[in-house]
Amino acid sequence: MNEKEKLEKLEYYKILESISQFTKSEVAKELINEIKPFKYKDLALRRGELISAAKRLLIDRIYPPETFDYDIKAILEKSRIEGLFLSGKD
């Protein structure tokens, strides 16, 4: 069984579809559908910590702007490159 078949059996893509129903932005839906499972446990745990921090911000009622619908893919791609930092202009 290849990886795609395993993910289908686990209904991984259905889960992503369910998650994407909570967003208003098409860009966000695209990003959600591009999510891949983690291969390393420590990376998954670190991302979980970041999600917990974001959840605490929401609980404290520090919401992101609702009109946040511009395409941020280019900025996200730059942020994934080791040793590259975003400038204030980005």
N, CA, C and O of each residue as an XYZ file, in Angstrom:
360
protein
N       0.855     -1.170      0.000
C       0.000      0.000      0.000
C       0.903      1.236      0.000
O       1.763      1.386      0.868
N       0.698      2.128     -0.990
C       1.520      3.335     -1.047
C       0.992      4.387     -0.065
O      -0.050      4.202      0.563
N       1.728      5.482      0.050
C       1.376      6.504      1.050
C       0.004      7.127      0.797
O      -0.754      7.361      1.738
N      -0.318      7.394     -0.470
C      -1.620      7.996     -0.780
C      -2.758      7.054     -0.376
O      -3.766      7.501      0.172
N      -2.605      5.776     -0.638
C      -3.638      4.805     -0.257
C      -3.793      4.737      1.258
O      -4.906      4.617      1.770
N      -2.669      4.814      1.974
C      -2.725      4.800      3.442
C      -3.496      6.015      3.959
O      -4.329      5.894      4.857
N      -3.211      7.192      3.382
C      -3.892      8.415      3.809
C      -5.383      8.353      3.489
O      -6.208      8.819      4.274
N      -5.723      7.785      2.350
C      -7.139      7.637      2.002
C      -7.838      6.691      2.976
O      -8.970      6.942      3.390
N      -7.160      5.605      3.337
C      -7.751      4.648      4.281
C      -7.976      5.302      5.651
O      -8.956      5.003      6.334
N      -7.081      6.176      6.036
C      -7.211      6.901      7.305
C      -8.166      8.094      7.192
O      -8.399      8.800      8.173
N      -8.713      8.315      6.000
C      -9.613      9.435      5.710
C      -8.948     10.781      5.971
O      -9.597     11.739      6.392
N      -7.655     10.839      5.716
C      -6.868     12.054      5.919
C      -7.424     13.220      5.098
O      -7.557     14.336      5.601
N      -7.745     12.950      3.839
C      -8.227     14.020      2.962
C      -9.611     14.512      3.382
O      -9.928     15.687      3.196
N     -10.424     13.647      3.936
C     -11.732     14.065      4.460
C     -11.546     14.983      5.665
O     -12.303     15.936      5.847
N     -10.550     14.698      6.475
C     -10.261     15.543      7.639
C      -9.837     16.939      7.178
O     -10.291     17.943      7.727
N      -8.965     16.999      6.167
C      -8.546     18.302      5.638
C      -9.735     19.071      5.080
O      -9.843     20.282      5.274
N     -10.617     18.376      4.394
C     -11.817     19.019      3.852
C     -12.684     19.579      4.978
O     -13.213     20.684      4.864
N     -12.828     18.827      6.053
C     -13.619     19.293      7.198
C     -12.992     20.536      7.816
O     -13.698     21.484      8.160
N     -11.674     20.536      7.959
C     -10.969     21.684      8.530
C     -11.140     22.909      7.633
O     -11.332     24.021      8.124
N     -11.069     22.704      6.325
C     -11.142     23.845      5.408
C     -12.508     24.522      5.429
O     -12.636     25.651      4.956
N     -13.518     23.868      5.960
C     -14.848     24.468      6.053
C     -14.886     25.624      7.055
O     -15.830     26.413      7.044
N     -13.875     25.734      7.920
C     -13.853     26.774      8.945
C     -13.185     28.060      8.480
O     -13.069     29.003      9.263
N     -12.746     28.125      7.239
C     -12.082     29.320      6.744
C     -12.923     30.007      5.677
O     -13.719     29.370      4.988
N     -12.733     31.304      5.555
C     -13.458     32.087      4.552
C     -12.606     32.305      3.306
O     -13.139     32.572      2.229
N     -11.313     32.195      3.442
C     -10.377     32.528      2.378
C     -10.067     31.322      1.495
O      -9.814     30.225      1.992
N     -10.090     31.535      0.184
C      -9.722     30.467     -0.750
C      -8.244     30.110     -0.619
O      -7.866     28.948     -0.765
N      -7.413     31.110     -0.344
C      -5.980     30.864     -0.159
C      -5.764     29.948      1.043
O      -4.964     29.014      0.982
N      -6.479     30.217      2.133
C      -6.362     29.374      3.321
C      -6.820     27.951      3.025
O      -6.202     26.993      3.488
N      -7.898     27.805      2.259
C      -8.373     26.466      1.890
C      -7.323     25.719      1.080
O      -7.102     24.526      1.289
N      -6.677     26.423      0.157
C      -5.613     25.801     -0.632
C      -4.463     25.352      0.264
O      -3.944     24.246      0.114
N      -4.071     26.216      1.195
C      -2.977     25.868      2.106
C      -3.340     24.659      2.966
O      -2.500     23.790      3.198
N      -4.566     24.599      3.432
C      -5.014     23.463      4.239
C      -4.943     22.179      3.422
O      -4.496     21.151      3.930
N      -5.376     22.222      2.170
C      -5.365     21.031      1.323
C      -3.960     20.584      0.933
O      -3.775     19.460      0.466
N      -2.977     21.449      1.120
C      -1.584     21.096      0.825
C      -0.852     20.521      2.039
O       0.306     20.118      1.926
N      -1.511     20.480      3.191
C      -0.880     19.977      4.414
C      -0.545     18.500      4.262
O      -1.368     17.711      3.798
N       0.653     18.138      4.651
C       1.110     16.741      4.631
C       1.410     16.296      6.057
O       1.784     17.114      6.897
N       1.251     15.013      6.331
C       1.558     14.517      7.686
C       3.046     14.687      8.015
O       3.896     14.675      7.125
N       3.341     14.844      9.298
C       4.725     14.960      9.743
C       5.416     13.596      9.701
O       4.804     12.569      9.996
N       6.681     13.602      9.334
C       7.448     12.364      9.331
C       8.223     12.188     10.636
O       8.647     11.081     10.967
N       8.404     13.281     11.372
C       9.204     13.228     12.592
C       8.380     13.676     13.793
O       7.718     14.713     13.758
N       8.432     12.892     14.834
C       7.638     13.154     16.036
C       7.995     14.492     16.672
O       7.101     15.228     17.087
N       9.298     14.827     16.760
C       9.700     16.075     17.413
C       9.176     17.298     16.671
O       8.842     18.304     17.297
N       9.100     17.224     15.352
C       8.542     18.331     14.578
C       7.043     18.467     14.851
O       6.533     19.576     15.008
N       6.349     17.344     14.904
C       4.912     17.369     15.198
C       4.658     17.960     16.582
O       3.725     18.744     16.760
N       5.481     17.588     17.560
C       5.322     18.124     18.918
C       5.572     19.622     18.954
O       4.853     20.348     19.640
N       6.579     20.102     18.226
C       6.880     21.542     18.187
C       5.733     22.312     17.547
O       5.349     23.377     18.030
N       5.189     21.775     16.465
C       4.065     22.441     15.817
C       2.851     22.456     16.749
O       2.081     23.417     16.756
N       2.686     21.397     17.528
C       1.600     21.355     18.506
C       1.750     22.455     19.536
O       0.760     23.057     19.951
N       2.988     22.725     19.956
C       3.244     23.813     20.907
C       2.870     25.166     20.293
O       2.300     26.023     20.968
N       3.193     25.350     19.017
C       2.852     26.601     18.344
C       1.332     26.764     18.224
O       0.805     27.864     18.388
N       0.647     25.681     17.943
C      -0.815     25.731     17.858
C      -1.408     26.061     19.221
O      -2.372     26.820     19.313
N      -0.836     25.495     20.277
C      -1.317     25.805     21.627
C      -1.136     27.284     21.940
O      -1.998     27.898     22.569
N      -0.013     27.859     21.501
C       0.224     29.288     21.727
C      -0.802     30.125     20.967
O      -1.312     31.113     21.495
N      -1.107     29.731     19.730
C      -2.119     30.450     18.953
C      -3.489     30.332     19.616
O      -4.265     31.287     19.636
N      -3.774     29.158     20.153
C      -5.058     28.946     20.843
C      -5.164     29.858     22.064
O      -6.232     30.401     22.348
N      -4.056     30.021     22.782
C      -4.070     30.914     23.951
C      -4.362     32.353     23.529
O      -5.061     33.073     24.241
N      -3.837     32.777     22.383
C      -4.131     34.125     21.879
C      -5.620     34.275     21.593
O      -6.213     35.306     21.909
N      -6.220     33.259     21.001
C      -7.655     33.318     20.720
C      -8.471     33.333     22.003
O      -9.465     34.053     22.098
N      -8.065     32.553     22.981
C      -8.766     32.534     24.266
C      -8.687     33.905     24.931
O      -9.644     34.356     25.560
N      -7.541     34.561     24.785
C      -7.352     35.903     25.346
C      -7.982     36.978     24.459
O      -7.816     38.172     24.709
N      -8.699     36.551     23.431
C      -9.426     37.424     22.509
C      -8.520     38.365     21.711
O      -8.862     39.524     21.473
N      -7.371     37.848     21.308
C      -6.494     38.592     20.412
C      -6.676     37.944     19.039
O      -5.953     37.017     18.673
N      -7.654     38.449     18.291
C      -8.030     37.830     17.029
C      -7.253     38.421     15.858
O      -6.928     39.608     15.860
N      -6.953     37.585     14.848
C      -6.384     38.143     13.609
C      -7.464     38.915     12.876
O      -8.648     38.648     13.080
N      -7.093     39.860     12.033
C      -8.110     40.632     11.313
C      -8.927     39.739     10.390
O      -8.382     38.845      9.742
N     -10.235     39.979     10.328
C     -11.109     39.172      9.471
C     -10.866     39.413      7.998
O     -11.163     38.551      7.171
N     -10.335     40.559      7.661
C     -10.103     40.889      6.259
C      -8.749     40.384      5.780
O      -8.260     40.827      4.741
N      -8.152     39.489      6.499
C      -6.845     38.927      6.152
C      -7.046     37.888      5.046
O      -7.093     36.687      5.312
N      -7.164     38.368      3.792
C      -7.445     37.446      2.704
C      -6.491     37.585      1.522
O      -6.754     37.038      0.451
N      -5.402     38.301      1.700
C      -4.466     38.400      0.597
C      -3.576     37.160      0.559
O      -3.446     36.446      1.553
N      -2.973     36.919     -0.582
C      -2.180     35.710     -0.797
C      -0.817     35.847     -0.116
O      -0.003     36.686     -0.501
N      -0.581     35.019      0.892
C       0.674     35.099      1.644
C       1.613     33.943      1.312
O       2.594     33.720      2.021
N       1.323     33.210      0.247
C       2.146     32.037     -0.098
C       3.616     32.397     -0.281
O       4.492     31.680      0.203
N       3.897     33.498     -0.973
C       5.287     33.885     -1.222
C       6.022     34.154      0.089
O       7.177     33.760      0.247
N       5.363     34.816      1.016
C       5.983     35.103      2.317
C       6.188     33.806      3.092
O       7.229     33.619      3.722
N       5.213     32.919      3.052
C       5.355     31.638      3.744
C       6.502     30.818      3.168
O       7.252     30.184      3.909
N       6.635     30.832      1.849
C       7.733     30.101      1.223
C       9.088     30.656      1.657
O      10.016     29.891      1.919
N       9.208     31.983      1.733
C      10.458     32.593      2.182
C      10.760     32.207      3.622
O      11.922     32.037      3.990
N       9.729     32.070      4.433
C       9.954     31.770      5.840
C      10.398     30.336      6.057
O      10.888     30.010      7.139
N      10.246     29.478      5.078
C      10.639     28.070      5.197
C      12.104     27.832      4.855
O      12.627     26.746      5.103
N      12.767     28.826      4.295
C      14.161     28.648      3.877
C      15.069     28.900      5.062
O      15.018     29.958      5.688
N      15.911     27.901      5.367
C      16.828     27.978      6.489
C      17.751     29.189      6.346
O      18.402     29.347      5.313
N      17.814     30.026      7.346
C      18.730     31.157      7.361
C      18.222     32.402      6.657
O      18.936     33.405      6.624
N      17.021     32.386      6.093
C      16.472     33.553      5.431
C      15.473     34.233      6.361
O      14.617     33.572      6.949
N      15.580     35.532      6.491
C      14.710     36.271      7.381
C      13.861     37.252      6.591
O      14.312     37.804      5.587
N      12.654     37.466      7.035
C      11.773     38.429      6.383
C      12.147     39.831      6.802
O      12.522     40.065      7.951
N      12.046     40.754      5.882
C      12.290     42.157      6.222
C      10.970     42.805      6.580
O       9.913     42.208      6.374
N      11.012     44.009      7.110
C       9.798     44.736      7.455
C       8.953     45.029      6.231
O       7.737     45.172      6.349
N       9.570     45.122      5.052
C       8.851     45.381      3.813
C       8.021     44.176      3.385
O       6.989     44.330      2.732
N       8.467     42.985      3.748
C       7.756     41.743      3.376
C       6.503     41.631      4.189
O       5.754     40.665      4.040
